[in-house]
């Protein structure tokens, strides 16, 4: 998956209007989200985790 590349490469991944199928109230519903995966670094520049933003 492309967003895991943010952890390997240090390059943020962004996407807009990504379709996500979810079950809500027992029914399948289609939603569209914008989201980003941004690598976070420690004081030495090592990638230590990934921040996720979903709208």
N, C-alpha and C positions, 0 to 999 in steps of 0.2 A: 504494500500500500504506500502510496506516495508520501503521506504525512509522516510515516516513520523515518523517511529520509531526513527530516529535520533533526533527528537525533544523531544520525550517522554523519551527515554532511555539514550540519550547522546552518543550512539554508532554510529559511522559513517557507512554509507551504500555506498558500491562501487559495480559497475557492469561493465562488459566488453562485447562489441559486442552485445548490446541490440538492437533488431530490433525495428524500428520506421517507421510507414507508414505515409508519408506526401504527400500532394498535391502540386506539383510544376508545374507551367505553365499549369494548368488545368489537369494534369495527376497524377495519383497515382504513387508514387515512393517509393521504399524501401531503407532505410538508416540504418546503424548500428553505434551506438554511445557507447562510454565509458563515464560513468558519476559517480559522487560522490556527496553525501549529507553529509555535515560535520556540526555538531552543533557548534555554537559559544557561548562562555560564557562571562559573565561580570566579573568584578573584584572579585565578591563574589562567583563565580562558578555556577551561575544560567544560564541556557540555555536561550538565548535571541533571537536567530534567527538561520536560517539554511543557510549555504553557499552552492551553487550549482556550480559544475564544469562539463562542458560538452565538450567533444572533438569528 
